[in-house]
Amino acid sequence: MAILQAQIEQIDAMLSLVADKLSRATLTAPFDGIVVAGDLHQLLGTPVELGKVLFTVAPLDSYRVILQVEERDISYLKLGQRGELTLSGIPHRQMEFSVEQITPVSTAQDGRNFFRVEARLFNPSDRVRPGMEGVGKVDVDERRLIWIWTHNLIDWVRLTVWKWLF
């Protein structure tokens, strides 16, 4: 009887351990959203280190717009400026946004430097999903047409002359 009692206690302890492991294996996001990165099928059977990112979840109720602004245009942007965004997947709908943060570090992409500018959408469409891309236009101020057409050329000439002379 003592041996059977010990075996029953051992099995109860094993069941308790399995139940504890199962309770720690459940992942719950702190908000409703959609998984935008991560594939658990590739991680099956592999050990997971503490702090390793398994999934990236994006909320469905608020969106952060990331604008890539060329370095030659970044000086025209200020916090609070408003603009419009048109997404490739929803080309018939323009959504308003406001500039919230300008990152002071540029990143190189396709041979050009871009600054990351974060903006907040005011009236997002219910068809907007994380990862969508499009075109954003920020209202800077009014300029003369001649300046709009020639400012890139004039800036290039100034930079080239400065490199030759100094």
C-alpha positions as CSV (number, residue, x, y, z in Angstrom):
1,M,0.0,0.0,0.0
2,A,2.8,2.4,0.8
3,I,4.4,1.8,-2.6
4,L,1.1,2.5,-4.4
5,Q,0.5,5.6,-2.3
6,A,4.0,6.9,-3.2
7,Q,3.4,6.2,-6.9
8,I,0.0,8.1,-6.7
9,E,1.8,11.1,-5.1
10,Q,4.5,11.0,-7.8
11,I,1.8,11.0,-10.5
12,D,-0.1,13.8,-8.8
13,A,3.2,15.8,-8.7
14,M,3.8,15.2,-12.4
15,L,0.3,16.3,-13.2
16,S,0.7,19.4,-11.2
17,L,4.0,20.2,-13.0
18,V,2.3,19.7,-16.4
19,A,-0.6,21.9,-15.4
20,D,1.9,24.6,-14.2
21,K,3.8,24.4,-17.5
22,L,0.5,24.7,-19.5
23,S,-0.6,27.7,-17.6
24,R,2.8,29.5,-18.3
25,A,2.5,28.5,-22.0
26,T,-0.6,30.6,-22.6
27,L,0.2,33.9,-24.3
28,T,-2.3,36.8,-23.8
29,A,-1.8,40.2,-25.4
30,P,-2.7,43.2,-23.2
31,F,-4.9,44.6,-26.0
32,D,-7.0,43.4,-28.9
33,G,-5.0,43.4,-32.1
34,I,-3.6,41.4,-35.0
35,V,-0.3,39.5,-35.2
36,V,2.0,41.3,-37.7
37,A,5.2,39.4,-37.1
38,G,6.2,36.1,-35.7
39,D,5.6,32.5,-36.7
40,L,5.3,29.9,-33.9
41,H,5.5,27.0,-36.3
42,Q,9.2,27.7,-36.9
43,L,9.9,27.7,-33.2
44,L,8.2,24.4,-32.3
45,G,10.6,22.2,-30.3
46,T,13.2,24.9,-29.8
47,P,14.1,26.4,-26.5
48,V,13.0,30.0,-25.9
49,E,15.2,32.4,-24.1
50,L,13.9,35.0,-21.6
51,G,13.2,38.3,-23.5
52,K,13.0,36.7,-27.0
53,V,10.3,38.3,-29.1
54,L,7.9,35.7,-30.3
55,F,5.2,37.9,-31.8
56,T,4.5,41.5,-32.7
57,V,0.9,42.5,-32.1
58,A,-0.5,45.7,-33.6
59,P,-3.6,47.3,-32.1
60,L,-6.6,47.7,-34.3
61,D,-8.1,50.8,-32.8
62,S,-5.2,53.3,-33.0
63,Y,-2.6,53.6,-35.7
64,R,0.8,55.2,-35.8
65,V,1.9,56.4,-39.2
66,I,5.6,56.2,-40.1
67,L,6.6,58.7,-42.7
68,Q,10.0,58.5,-44.5
69,V,11.1,62.0,-45.2
70,E,14.1,62.7,-47.4
71,E,16.9,64.7,-45.7
72,R,16.5,67.6,-48.0
73,D,12.9,68.1,-46.9
74,I,13.2,67.4,-43.2
75,S,13.9,71.1,-42.4
76,Y,10.4,72.0,-43.5
77,L,8.7,69.8,-40.9
78,K,7.6,70.8,-37.4
79,L,5.7,69.0,-34.7
80,G,1.9,69.5,-35.0
81,Q,1.8,70.0,-38.7
82,R,-1.1,68.4,-40.4
83,G,-1.2,66.4,-43.6
84,E,-3.1,63.8,-45.6
85,L,-2.3,60.2,-46.2
86,T,-3.5,58.0,-49.1
87,L,-2.8,54.3,-48.8
88,S,-2.2,52.0,-51.9
89,G,-4.9,49.6,-50.7
90,I,-7.5,52.4,-50.2
91,P,-6.6,55.0,-53.0
92,H,-10.0,56.7,-53.0
93,R,-9.8,57.8,-49.3
94,Q,-7.6,60.5,-47.8
95,M,-7.0,60.4,-44.1
96,E,-5.8,63.3,-42.0
97,F,-2.8,63.1,-39.7
98,S,-0.7,65.2,-37.4
99,V,3.1,65.1,-37.0
100,E,3.9,63.9,-33.5
101,Q,7.7,63.0,-33.5
102,I,10.7,63.7,-35.7
103,T,13.5,61.2,-35.2
104,P,16.9,63.1,-35.3
105,V,18.7,60.1,-36.9
106,S,18.6,59.3,-40.6
107,T,18.7,55.9,-42.2
108,A,20.1,55.1,-45.7
109,Q,17.8,53.4,-48.1
110,D,18.1,53.0,-51.9
111,G,21.1,55.4,-52.0
112,R,19.2,58.2,-50.2
113,N,18.9,59.3,-46.5
114,F,15.5,59.3,-44.9
115,F,14.3,60.6,-41.5
116,R,11.6,58.7,-39.6
117,V,8.7,60.9,-38.8
118,E,5.8,59.6,-36.6
119,A,2.3,60.9,-37.1
120,R,-1.2,60.1,-35.6
121,L,-4.2,59.4,-37.8
122,F,-7.4,61.4,-37.0
123,N,-10.0,59.6,-39.0
124,P,-8.7,56.1,-40.0
125,S,-10.7,54.0,-42.3
126,D,-12.0,50.7,-40.9
127,R,-10.1,49.0,-43.8
128,V,-6.7,50.2,-42.6
129,R,-4.4,47.4,-41.5
130,P,-0.8,47.4,-40.1
131,G,1.9,47.3,-42.7
132,M,0.0,49.2,-45.4
133,E,2.0,51.7,-47.4
134,G,1.0,54.8,-49.3
135,V,1.8,58.5,-49.8
136,G,1.7,61.2,-47.2
137,K,1.7,64.9,-47.9
138,V,2.3,67.5,-45.2
139,D,1.0,71.0,-45.4
140,V,4.2,73.1,-44.9
141,D,3.3,76.6,-46.1
142,E,2.5,78.5,-49.3
143,R,5.4,79.0,-51.8
144,R,5.7,80.6,-55.2
145,L,5.5,78.3,-58.1
146,I,9.0,79.2,-59.3
147,W,10.4,78.1,-55.9
148,I,8.5,74.8,-56.0
149,W,9.9,74.0,-59.5
150,T,13.5,75.2,-58.9
151,H,14.4,74.8,-55.2
152,N,15.9,71.3,-55.7
153,L,18.1,72.5,-58.5
154,I,19.2,75.6,-56.7
155,D,20.1,73.6,-53.6
156,W,22.1,71.1,-55.7
157,V,24.0,74.0,-57.4
158,R,24.8,75.6,-54.0
159,L,26.1,72.4,-52.6
160,T,28.2,71.7,-55.7
161,V,29.7,75.2,-55.8
162,W,30.5,75.0,-52.0
163,K,32.3,71.6,-52.5
164,W,34.4,73.1,-55.4
165,L,35.3,76.3,-53.6
166,F,36.0,75.1,-50.1
